[in-house]
Amino acid sequence: MTIEQAVLENLRELPADKQQEVLDFIQFLKYKLPAKKRRTPPASIAGKGKTSGDIVSPIVNEEEWECLK
């Protein structure tokens, strides 16, 4: 027996209000937000990025910051 057959067999045995709950749940599963897909860069720029600094330390020394002068 397939899953579909088992679901239909059990669904037929339920009262109408419970069948509606099953339908509501199926629709919820069908339309819930899909998992976020990982974004990938276009092939023309993939792997061509360069990290200049990091989030902890600046790229240039503080002495070179114009805003501090």
mmCIF file of the N, C-alpha and C atoms, coordinates in Angstrom:
data_MODEL
# 
_entry.id   MODEL 
# 
loop_
_atom_site.group_PDB 
_atom_site.id 
_atom_site.type_symbol 
_atom_site.label_atom_id 
_atom_site.label_alt_id 
_atom_site.label_comp_id 
_atom_site.label_asym_id 
_atom_site.label_entity_id 
_atom_site.label_seq_id 
_atom_site.pdbx_PDB_ins_code 
_atom_site.Cartn_x 
_atom_site.Cartn_y 
_atom_site.Cartn_z 
_atom_site.occupancy 
_atom_site.B_iso_or_equiv 
_atom_site.pdbx_formal_charge 
_atom_site.auth_seq_id 
_atom_site.auth_comp_id 
_atom_site.auth_asym_id 
_atom_site.auth_atom_id 
_atom_site.pdbx_PDB_model_num 
ATOM 1   N N  . MET A 1 1  ? 0.852   -1.176 0.000   1.00 0.00 ? 1  MET A N  1 
ATOM 2   C CA . MET A 1 1  ? 0.000   0.000  0.000   1.00 0.00 ? 1  MET A CA 1 
ATOM 3   C C  . MET A 1 1  ? 0.899   1.241  0.000   1.00 0.00 ? 1  MET A C  1 
ATOM 4   N N  . THR A 1 2  ? 0.606   2.184  -0.889  1.00 0.00 ? 2  THR A N  1 
ATOM 5   C CA . THR A 1 2  ? 1.379   3.415  -0.956  1.00 0.00 ? 2  THR A CA 1 
ATOM 6   C C  . THR A 1 2  ? 0.927   4.382  0.130   1.00 0.00 ? 2  THR A C  1 
ATOM 7   N N  . ILE A 1 3  ? 1.714   5.386  0.356   1.00 0.00 ? 3  ILE A N  1 
ATOM 8   C CA . ILE A 1 3  ? 1.342   6.416  1.339   1.00 0.00 ? 3  ILE A CA 1 
ATOM 9   C C  . ILE A 1 3  ? 0.033   7.082  0.923   1.00 0.00 ? 3  ILE A C  1 
ATOM 10  N N  . GLU A 1 4  ? -0.072  7.389  -0.363  1.00 0.00 ? 4  GLU A N  1 
ATOM 11  C CA . GLU A 1 4  ? -1.292  8.039  -0.861  1.00 0.00 ? 4  GLU A CA 1 
ATOM 12  C C  . GLU A 1 4  ? -2.522  7.181  -0.587  1.00 0.00 ? 4  GLU A C  1 
ATOM 13  N N  . GLN A 1 5  ? -2.423  5.884  -0.845  1.00 0.00 ? 5  GLN A N  1 
ATOM 14  C CA . GLN A 1 5  ? -3.545  4.980  -0.593  1.00 0.00 ? 5  GLN A CA 1 
ATOM 15  C C  . GLN A 1 5  ? -3.894  4.938  0.892   1.00 0.00 ? 5  GLN A C  1 
ATOM 16  N N  . ALA A 1 6  ? -2.871  4.895  1.740   1.00 0.00 ? 6  ALA A N  1 
ATOM 17  C CA . ALA A 1 6  ? -3.104  4.845  3.185   1.00 0.00 ? 6  ALA A CA 1 
ATOM 18  C C  . ALA A 1 6  ? -3.762  6.129  3.674   1.00 0.00 ? 6  ALA A C  1 
ATOM 19  N N  . VAL A 1 7  ? -3.317  7.262  3.155   1.00 0.00 ? 7  VAL A N  1 
ATOM 20  C CA . VAL A 1 7  ? -3.911  8.545  3.552   1.00 0.00 ? 7  VAL A CA 1 
ATOM 21  C C  . VAL A 1 7  ? -5.375  8.591  3.132   1.00 0.00 ? 7  VAL A C  1 
ATOM 22  N N  . LEU A 1 8  ? -5.648  8.226  1.883   1.00 0.00 ? 8  LEU A N  1 
ATOM 23  C CA . LEU A 1 8  ? -7.031  8.260  1.393   1.00 0.00 ? 8  LEU A CA 1 
ATOM 24  C C  . LEU A 1 8  ? -7.930  7.306  2.175   1.00 0.00 ? 8  LEU A C  1 
ATOM 25  N N  . GLU A 1 9  ? -7.414  6.133  2.469   1.00 0.00 ? 9  GLU A N  1 
ATOM 26  C CA . GLU A 1 9  ? -8.206  5.163  3.222   1.00 0.00 ? 9  GLU A CA 1 
ATOM 27  C C  . GLU A 1 9  ? -8.563  5.703  4.605   1.00 0.00 ? 9  GLU A C  1 
ATOM 28  N N  . ASN A 1 10 ? -7.576  6.287  5.267   1.00 0.00 ? 10 ASN A N  1 
ATOM 29  C CA . ASN A 1 10 ? -7.822  6.833  6.598   1.00 0.00 ? 10 ASN A CA 1 
ATOM 30  C C  . ASN A 1 10 ? -8.671  8.093  6.535   1.00 0.00 ? 10 ASN A C  1 
ATOM 31  N N  . LEU A 1 11 ? -8.496  8.887  5.496   1.00 0.00 ? 11 LEU A N  1 
ATOM 32  C CA . LEU A 1 11 ? -9.270  10.118 5.342   1.00 0.00 ? 11 LEU A CA 1 
ATOM 33  C C  . LEU A 1 11 ? -10.756 9.820  5.199   1.00 0.00 ? 11 LEU A C  1 
ATOM 34  N N  . ARG A 1 12 ? -11.077 8.788  4.437   1.00 0.00 ? 12 ARG A N  1 
ATOM 35  C CA . ARG A 1 12 ? -12.482 8.417  4.210   1.00 0.00 ? 12 ARG A CA 1 
ATOM 36  C C  . ARG A 1 12 ? -13.185 8.018  5.509   1.00 0.00 ? 12 ARG A C  1 
ATOM 37  N N  . GLU A 1 13 ? -12.431 7.543  6.484   1.00 0.00 ? 13 GLU A N  1 
ATOM 38  C CA . GLU A 1 13 ? -13.014 7.099  7.750   1.00 0.00 ? 13 GLU A CA 1 
ATOM 39  C C  . GLU A 1 13 ? -13.267 8.246  8.723   1.00 0.00 ? 13 GLU A C  1 
ATOM 40  N N  . LEU A 1 14 ? -12.732 9.418  8.426   1.00 0.00 ? 14 LEU A N  1 
ATOM 41  C CA . LEU A 1 14 ? -12.887 10.559 9.319   1.00 0.00 ? 14 LEU A CA 1 
ATOM 42  C C  . LEU A 1 14 ? -14.193 11.289 9.069   1.00 0.00 ? 14 LEU A C  1 
ATOM 43  N N  . PRO A 1 15 ? -14.733 11.925 10.127  1.00 0.00 ? 15 PRO A N  1 
ATOM 44  C CA . PRO A 1 15 ? -15.908 12.771 9.915   1.00 0.00 ? 15 PRO A CA 1 
ATOM 45  C C  . PRO A 1 15 ? -15.533 14.015 9.098   1.00 0.00 ? 15 PRO A C  1 
ATOM 46  N N  . ALA A 1 16 ? -16.528 14.675 8.542   1.00 0.00 ? 16 ALA A N  1 
ATOM 47  C CA . ALA A 1 16 ? -16.301 15.810 7.641   1.00 0.00 ? 16 ALA A CA 1 
ATOM 48  C C  . ALA A 1 16 ? -15.451 16.910 8.269   1.00 0.00 ? 16 ALA A C  1 
ATOM 49  N N  . ASP A 1 17 ? -15.667 17.224 9.539   1.00 0.00 ? 17 ASP A N  1 
ATOM 50  C CA . ASP A 1 17 ? -14.897 18.306 10.171  1.00 0.00 ? 17 ASP A CA 1 
ATOM 51  C C  . ASP A 1 17 ? -13.414 17.942 10.290  1.00 0.00 ? 17 ASP A C  1 
ATOM 52  N N  . LYS A 1 18 ? -13.126 16.672 10.537  1.00 0.00 ? 18 LYS A N  1 
ATOM 53  C CA . LYS A 1 18 ? -11.731 16.225 10.621  1.00 0.00 ? 18 LYS A CA 1 
ATOM 54  C C  . LYS A 1 18 ? -11.095 16.165 9.231   1.00 0.00 ? 18 LYS A C  1 
ATOM 55  N N  . GLN A 1 19 ? -11.882 15.817 8.210   1.00 0.00 ? 19 GLN A N  1 
ATOM 56  C CA . GLN A 1 19 ? -11.378 15.846 6.842   1.00 0.00 ? 19 GLN A CA 1 
ATOM 57  C C  . GLN A 1 19 ? -10.978 17.267 6.456   1.00 0.00 ? 19 GLN A C  1 
ATOM 58  N N  . GLN A 1 20 ? -11.764 18.255 6.909   1.00 0.00 ? 20 GLN A N  1 
ATOM 59  C CA . GLN A 1 20 ? -11.438 19.648 6.625   1.00 0.00 ? 20 GLN A CA 1 
ATOM 60  C C  . GLN A 1 20 ? -10.135 20.040 7.312   1.00 0.00 ? 20 GLN A C  1 
ATOM 61  N N  . GLU A 1 21 ? -9.920  19.551 8.520   1.00 0.00 ? 21 GLU A N  1 
ATOM 62  C CA . GLU A 1 21 ? -8.657  19.827 9.216   1.00 0.00 ? 21 GLU A CA 1 
ATOM 63  C C  . GLU A 1 21 ? -7.473  19.248 8.446   1.00 0.00 ? 21 GLU A C  1 
ATOM 64  N N  . VAL A 1 22 ? -7.649  18.039 7.923   1.00 0.00 ? 22 VAL A N  1 
ATOM 65  C CA . VAL A 1 22 ? -6.588  17.409 7.128   1.00 0.00 ? 22 VAL A CA 1 
ATOM 66  C C  . VAL A 1 22 ? -6.308  18.254 5.889   1.00 0.00 ? 22 VAL A C  1 
ATOM 67  N N  . LEU A 1 23 ? -7.363  18.696 5.211   1.00 0.00 ? 23 LEU A N  1 
ATOM 68  C CA . LEU A 1 23 ? -7.199  19.528 4.026   1.00 0.00 ? 23 LEU A CA 1 
ATOM 69  C C  . LEU A 1 23 ? -6.489  20.828 4.371   1.00 0.00 ? 23 LEU A C  1 
ATOM 70  N N  . ASP A 1 24 ? -6.884  21.460 5.468   1.00 0.00 ? 24 ASP A N  1 
ATOM 71  C CA . ASP A 1 24 ? -6.223  22.699 5.901   1.00 0.00 ? 24 ASP A CA 1 
ATOM 72  C C  . ASP A 1 24 ? -4.740  22.463 6.152   1.00 0.00 ? 24 ASP A C  1 
ATOM 73  N N  . PHE A 1 25 ? -4.416  21.345 6.783   1.00 0.00 ? 25 PHE A N  1 
ATOM 74  C CA . PHE A 1 25 ? -3.012  21.039 7.076   1.00 0.00 ? 25 PHE A CA 1 
ATOM 75  C C  . PHE A 1 25 ? -2.228  20.788 5.793   1.00 0.00 ? 25 PHE A C  1 
ATOM 76  N N  . ILE A 1 26 ? -2.838  20.082 4.855   1.00 0.00 ? 26 ILE A N  1 
ATOM 77  C CA . ILE A 1 26 ? -2.165  19.829 3.568   1.00 0.00 ? 26 ILE A CA 1 
ATOM 78  C C  . ILE A 1 26 ? -1.888  21.141 2.854   1.00 0.00 ? 26 ILE A C  1 
ATOM 79  N N  . GLN A 1 27 ? -2.866  22.048 2.858   1.00 0.00 ? 27 GLN A N  1 
ATOM 80  C CA . GLN A 1 27 ? -2.678  23.347 2.211   1.00 0.00 ? 27 GLN A CA 1 
ATOM 81  C C  . GLN A 1 27 ? -1.598  24.151 2.916   1.00 0.00 ? 27 GLN A C  1 
ATOM 82  N N  . PHE A 1 28 ? -1.550  24.064 4.242   1.00 0.00 ? 28 PHE A N  1 
ATOM 83  C CA . PHE A 1 28 ? -0.491  24.727 4.998   1.00 0.00 ? 28 PHE A CA 1 
ATOM 84  C C  . PHE A 1 28 ? 0.873   24.196 4.570   1.00 0.00 ? 28 PHE A C  1 
ATOM 85  N N  . LEU A 1 29 ? 1.016   22.886 4.489   1.00 0.00 ? 29 LEU A N  1 
ATOM 86  C CA . LEU A 1 29 ? 2.285   22.288 4.083   1.00 0.00 ? 29 LEU A CA 1 
ATOM 87  C C  . LEU A 1 29 ? 2.655   22.677 2.657   1.00 0.00 ? 29 LEU A C  1 
ATOM 88  N N  . LYS A 1 30 ? 1.653   22.742 1.796   1.00 0.00 ? 30 LYS A N  1 
ATOM 89  C CA . LYS A 1 30 ? 1.900   23.052 0.397   1.00 0.00 ? 30 LYS A CA 1 
ATOM 90  C C  . LYS A 1 30 ? 2.354   24.496 0.205   1.00 0.00 ? 30 LYS A C  1 
ATOM 91  N N  . TYR A 1 31 ? 1.815   25.413 0.990   1.00 0.00 ? 31 TYR A N  1 
ATOM 92  C CA . TYR A 1 31 ? 2.076   26.833 0.759   1.00 0.00 ? 31 TYR A CA 1 
ATOM 93  C C  . TYR A 1 31 ? 2.955   27.510 1.799   1.00 0.00 ? 31 TYR A C  1 
ATOM 94  N N  . LYS A 1 32 ? 3.454   26.749 2.781   1.00 0.00 ? 32 LYS A N  1 
ATOM 95  C CA . LYS A 1 32 ? 4.315   27.391 3.772   1.00 0.00 ? 32 LYS A CA 1 
ATOM 96  C C  . LYS A 1 32 ? 5.584   27.888 3.094   1.00 0.00 ? 32 LYS A C  1 
ATOM 97  N N  . LEU A 1 33 ? 6.254   28.801 3.747   1.00 0.00 ? 33 LEU A N  1 
ATOM 98  C CA . LEU A 1 33 ? 7.443   29.405 3.158   1.00 0.00 ? 33 LEU A CA 1 
ATOM 99  C C  . LEU A 1 33 ? 8.489   28.343 2.865   1.00 0.00 ? 33 LEU A C  1 
ATOM 100 N N  . PRO A 1 34 ? 9.007   28.341 1.654   1.00 0.00 ? 34 PRO A N  1 
ATOM 101 C CA . PRO A 1 34 ? 10.054  27.370 1.330   1.00 0.00 ? 34 PRO A CA 1 
ATOM 102 C C  . PRO A 1 34 ? 11.345  27.724 2.060   1.00 0.00 ? 34 PRO A C  1 
ATOM 103 N N  . ALA A 1 35 ? 12.182  26.742 2.221   1.00 0.00 ? 35 ALA A N  1 
ATOM 104 C CA . ALA A 1 35 ? 13.476  26.991 2.853   1.00 0.00 ? 35 ALA A CA 1 
ATOM 105 C C  . ALA A 1 35 ? 14.258  27.978 1.992   1.00 0.00 ? 35 ALA A C  1 
ATOM 106 N N  . LYS A 1 36 ? 14.981  28.851 2.649   1.00 0.00 ? 36 LYS A N  1 
ATOM 107 C CA . LYS A 1 36 ? 15.761  29.828 1.906   1.00 0.00 ? 36 LYS A CA 1 
ATOM 108 C C  . LYS A 1 36 ? 16.861  29.119 1.133   1.00 0.00 ? 36 LYS A C  1 
ATOM 109 N N  . LYS A 1 37 ? 16.937  29.469 -0.130  1.00 0.00 ? 37 LYS A N  1 
ATOM 110 C CA . LYS A 1 37 ? 17.982  28.899 -0.962  1.00 0.00 ? 37 LYS A CA 1 
ATOM 111 C C  . LYS A 1 37 ? 19.244  29.730 -0.792  1.00 0.00 ? 37 LYS A C  1 
ATOM 112 N N  . ARG A 1 38 ? 20.357  29.060 -0.800  1.00 0.00 ? 38 ARG A N  1 
ATOM 113 C CA . ARG A 1 38 ? 21.624  29.766 -0.687  1.00 0.00 ? 38 ARG A CA 1 
ATOM 114 C C  . ARG A 1 38 ? 21.895  30.529 -1.969  1.00 0.00 ? 38 ARG A C  1 
ATOM 115 N N  . ARG A 1 39 ? 22.217  31.786 -1.817  1.00 0.00 ? 39 ARG A N  1 
ATOM 116 C CA . ARG A 1 39 ? 22.509  32.607 -2.974  1.00 0.00 ? 39 ARG A CA 1 
ATOM 117 C C  . ARG A 1 39 ? 23.893  32.284 -3.504  1.00 0.00 ? 39 ARG A C  1 
ATOM 118 N N  . THR A 1 40 ? 24.008  32.260 -4.813  1.00 0.00 ? 40 THR A N  1 
ATOM 119 C CA . THR A 1 40 ? 25.298  32.022 -5.442  1.00 0.00 ? 40 THR A CA 1 
ATOM 120 C C  . THR A 1 40 ? 25.577  33.149 -6.423  1.00 0.00 ? 40 THR A C  1 
ATOM 121 N N  . PRO A 1 41 ? 26.826  33.556 -6.525  1.00 0.00 ? 41 PRO A N  1 
ATOM 122 C CA . PRO A 1 41 ? 27.156  34.643 -7.449  1.00 0.00 ? 41 PRO A CA 1 
ATOM 123 C C  . PRO A 1 41 ? 27.112  34.162 -8.892  1.00 0.00 ? 41 PRO A C  1 
ATOM 124 N N  . PRO A 1 42 ? 26.934  35.097 -9.812  1.00 0.00 ? 42 PRO A N  1 
ATOM 125 C CA . PRO A 1 42 ? 27.002  34.707 -11.226 1.00 0.00 ? 42 PRO A CA 1 
ATOM 126 C C  . PRO A 1 42 ? 28.385  34.134 -11.551 1.00 0.00 ? 42 PRO A C  1 
ATOM 127 N N  . ALA A 1 43 ? 28.440  33.255 -12.515 1.00 0.00 ? 43 ALA A N  1 
ATOM 128 C CA . ALA A 1 43 ? 29.703  32.610 -12.881 1.00 0.00 ? 43 ALA A CA 1 
ATOM 129 C C  . ALA A 1 43 ? 30.764  33.625 -13.286 1.00 0.00 ? 43 ALA A C  1 
ATOM 130 N N  . SER A 1 44 ? 30.328  34.767 -13.830 1.00 0.00 ? 44 SER A N  1 
ATOM 131 C CA . SER A 1 44 ? 31.290  35.769 -14.302 1.00 0.00 ? 44 SER A CA 1 
ATOM 132 C C  . SER A 1 44 ? 32.085  36.414 -13.165 1.00 0.00 ? 44 SER A C  1 
ATOM 133 N N  . ILE A 1 45 ? 31.553  36.372 -11.920 1.00 0.00 ? 45 ILE A N  1 
ATOM 134 C CA . ILE A 1 45 ? 32.285  36.979 -10.798 1.00 0.00 ? 45 ILE A CA 1 
ATOM 135 C C  . ILE A 1 45 ? 32.623  35.982 -9.692  1.00 0.00 ? 45 ILE A C  1 
ATOM 136 N N  . ALA A 1 46 ? 32.178  34.757 -9.825  1.00 0.00 ? 46 ALA A N  1 
ATOM 137 C CA . ALA A 1 46 ? 32.412  33.744 -8.791  1.00 0.00 ? 46 ALA A CA 1 
ATOM 138 C C  . ALA A 1 46 ? 33.904  33.530 -8.567  1.00 0.00 ? 46 ALA A C  1 
ATOM 139 N N  . GLY A 1 47 ? 34.318  33.593 -7.313  1.00 0.00 ? 47 GLY A N  1 
ATOM 140 C CA . GLY A 1 47 ? 35.700  33.324 -6.942  1.00 0.00 ? 47 GLY A CA 1 
ATOM 141 C C  . GLY A 1 47 ? 36.667  34.452 -7.212  1.00 0.00 ? 47 GLY A C  1 
ATOM 142 N N  . LYS A 1 48 ? 36.173  35.610 -7.633  1.00 0.00 ? 48 LYS A N  1 
ATOM 143 C CA . LYS A 1 48 ? 37.065  36.712 -7.964  1.00 0.00 ? 48 LYS A CA 1 
ATOM 144 C C  . LYS A 1 48 ? 37.134  37.775 -6.863  1.00 0.00 ? 48 LYS A C  1 
ATOM 145 N N  . GLY A 1 49 ? 36.422  37.559 -5.760  1.00 0.00 ? 49 GLY A N  1 
ATOM 146 C CA . GLY A 1 49 ? 36.434  38.527 -4.670  1.00 0.00 ? 49 GLY A CA 1 
ATOM 147 C C  . GLY A 1 49 ? 37.716  38.459 -3.866  1.00 0.00 ? 49 GLY A C  1 
ATOM 148 N N  . LYS A 1 50 ? 38.070  39.577 -3.236  1.00 0.00 ? 50 LYS A N  1 
ATOM 149 C CA . LYS A 1 50 ? 39.274  39.625 -2.424  1.00 0.00 ? 50 LYS A CA 1 
ATOM 150 C C  . LYS A 1 50 ? 38.933  40.307 -1.103  1.00 0.00 ? 50 LYS A C  1 
ATOM 151 N N  . THR A 1 51 ? 39.353  39.711 0.004   1.00 0.00 ? 51 THR A N  1 
ATOM 152 C CA . THR A 1 51 ? 39.126  40.290 1.314   1.00 0.00 ? 51 THR A CA 1 
ATOM 153 C C  . THR A 1 51 ? 40.260  41.258 1.617   1.00 0.00 ? 51 THR A C  1 
ATOM 154 N N  . SER A 1 52 ? 39.892  42.513 1.894   1.00 0.00 ? 52 SER A N  1 
ATOM 155 C CA . SER A 1 52 ? 40.905  43.543 2.146   1.00 0.00 ? 52 SER A CA 1 
ATOM 156 C C  . SER A 1 52 ? 41.194  43.724 3.627   1.00 0.00 ? 52 SER A C  1 
ATOM 157 N N  . GLY A 1 53 ? 40.266  43.407 4.461   1.00 0.00 ? 53 GLY A N  1 
ATOM 158 C CA . GLY A 1 53 ? 40.422  43.560 5.901   1.00 0.00 ? 53 GLY A CA 1 
ATOM 159 C C  . GLY A 1 53 ? 39.498  42.576 6.584   1.00 0.00 ? 53 GLY A C  1 
ATOM 160 N N  . ASP A 1 54 ? 39.209  42.814 7.841   1.00 0.00 ? 54 ASP A N  1 
ATOM 161 C CA . ASP A 1 54 ? 38.258  41.949 8.519   1.00 0.00 ? 54 ASP A CA 1 
ATOM 162 C C  . ASP A 1 54 ? 37.344  42.811 9.373   1.00 0.00 ? 54 ASP A C  1 
ATOM 163 N N  . ILE A 1 55 ? 36.427  42.196 10.070  1.00 0.00 ? 55 ILE A N  1 
ATOM 164 C CA . ILE A 1 55 ? 35.462  42.963 10.847  1.00 0.00 ? 55 ILE A CA 1 
ATOM 165 C C  . ILE A 1 55 ? 36.018  43.408 12.195  1.00 0.00 ? 55 ILE A C  1 
ATOM 166 N N  . VAL A 1 56 ? 37.195  42.960 12.551  1.00 0.00 ? 56 VAL A N  1 
ATOM 167 C CA . VAL A 1 56 ? 37.781  43.306 13.843  1.00 0.00 ? 56 VAL A CA 1 
ATOM 168 C C  . VAL A 1 56 ? 38.769  44.462 13.710  1.00 0.00 ? 56 VAL A C  1 
ATOM 169 N N  . SER A 1 57 ? 39.583  44.431 12.688  1.00 0.00 ? 57 SER A N  1 
ATOM 170 C CA . SER A 1 57 ? 40.587  45.478 12.537  1.00 0.00 ? 57 SER A CA 1 
ATOM 171 C C  . SER A 1 57 ? 40.394  46.198 11.209  1.00 0.00 ? 57 SER A C  1 
ATOM 172 N N  . PRO A 1 58 ? 40.678  47.495 11.173  1.00 0.00 ? 58 PRO A N  1 
ATOM 173 C CA . PRO A 1 58 ? 40.513  48.263 9.941   1.00 0.00 ? 58 PRO A CA 1 
ATOM 174 C C  . PRO A 1 58 ? 41.574  47.910 8.900   1.00 0.00 ? 58 PRO A C  1 
ATOM 175 N N  . ILE A 1 59 ? 41.297  48.313 7.662   1.00 0.00 ? 59 ILE A N  1 
ATOM 176 C CA . ILE A 1 59 ? 42.229  48.037 6.568   1.00 0.00 ? 59 ILE A CA 1 
ATOM 177 C C  . ILE A 1 59 ? 43.480  48.900 6.697   1.00 0.00 ? 59 ILE A C  1 
ATOM 178 N N  . VAL A 1 60 ? 43.274  50.148 7.112   1.00 0.00 ? 60 VAL A N  1 
ATOM 179 C CA . VAL A 1 60 ? 44.409  51.074 7.245   1.00 0.00 ? 60 VAL A CA 1 
ATOM 180 C C  . VAL A 1 60 ? 44.584  51.462 8.711   1.00 0.00 ? 60 VAL A C  1 
ATOM 181 N N  . ASN A 1 61 ? 45.760  51.957 9.049   1.00 0.00 ? 61 ASN A N  1 
ATOM 182 C CA . ASN A 1 61 ? 46.043  52.365 10.426  1.00 0.00 ? 61 ASN A CA 1 
ATOM 183 C C  . ASN A 1 61 ? 45.218  53.593 10.811  1.00 0.00 ? 61 ASN A C  1 
ATOM 184 N N  . GLU A 1 62 ? 44.934  53.727 12.102  1.00 0.00 ? 62 GLU A N  1 
ATOM 185 C CA . GLU A 1 62 ? 44.151  54.873 12.586  1.00 0.00 ? 62 GLU A CA 1 
ATOM 186 C C  . GLU A 1 62 ? 44.834  56.201 12.281  1.00 0.00 ? 62 GLU A C  1 
ATOM 187 N N  . GLU A 1 63 ? 46.155  56.219 12.236  1.00 0.00 ? 63 GLU A N  1 
ATOM 188 C CA . GLU A 1 63 ? 46.875  57.450 11.955  1.00 0.00 ? 63 GLU A CA 1 
ATOM 189 C C  . GLU A 1 63 ? 46.548  57.990 10.561  1.00 0.00 ? 63 GLU A C  1 
ATOM 190 N N  . GLU A 1 64 ? 46.112  57.128 9.680   1.00 0.00 ? 64 GLU A N  1 
ATOM 191 C CA . GLU A 1 64 ? 45.827  57.531 8.306   1.00 0.00 ? 64 GLU A CA 1 
ATOM 192 C C  . GLU A 1 64 ? 44.359  57.949 8.095   1.00 0.00 ? 64 GLU A C  1 
ATOM 193 N N  . TRP A 1 65 ? 43.539  57.885 9.152   1.00 0.00 ? 65 TRP A N  1 
ATOM 194 C CA . TRP A 1 65 ? 42.134  58.248 9.023   1.00 0.00 ? 65 TRP A CA 1 
ATOM 195 C C  . TRP A 1 65 ? 42.005  59.763 8.938   1.00 0.00 ? 65 TRP A C  1 
ATOM 196 N N  . GLU A 1 66 ? 41.440  60.258 7.890   1.00 0.00 ? 66 GLU A N  1 
ATOM 197 C CA . GLU A 1 66 ? 41.269  61.701 7.705   1.00 0.00 ? 66 GLU A CA 1 
ATOM 198 C C  . GLU A 1 66 ? 40.269  62.277 8.709   1.00 0.00 ? 66 GLU A C  1 
ATOM 199 N N  . CYS A 1 67 ? 39.285  61.524 9.088   1.00 0.00 ? 67 CYS A N  1 
ATOM 200 C CA . CYS A 1 67 ? 38.257  62.036 9.996   1.00 0.00 ? 67 CYS A CA 1 
ATOM 201 C C  . CYS A 1 67 ? 38.799  62.295 11.408  1.00 0.00 ? 67 CYS A C  1 
ATOM 202 N N  . LEU A 1 68 ? 39.927  61.707 11.775  1.00 0.00 ? 68 LEU A N  1 
ATOM 203 C CA . LEU A 1 68 ? 40.505  61.916 13.098  1.00 0.00 ? 68 LEU A CA 1 
ATOM 204 C C  . LEU A 1 68 ? 41.479  63.088 13.137  1.00 0.00 ? 68 LEU A C  1 
ATOM 205 N N  . LYS A 1 69 ? 41.749  63.686 11.990  1.00 0.00 ? 69 LYS A N  1 
ATOM 206 C CA . LYS A 1 69 ? 42.720  64.774 11.932  1.00 0.00 ? 69 LYS A CA 1 
ATOM 207 C C  . LYS A 1 69 ? 42.053  66.090 12.193  1.00 0.00 ? 69 LYS A C  1 
# 
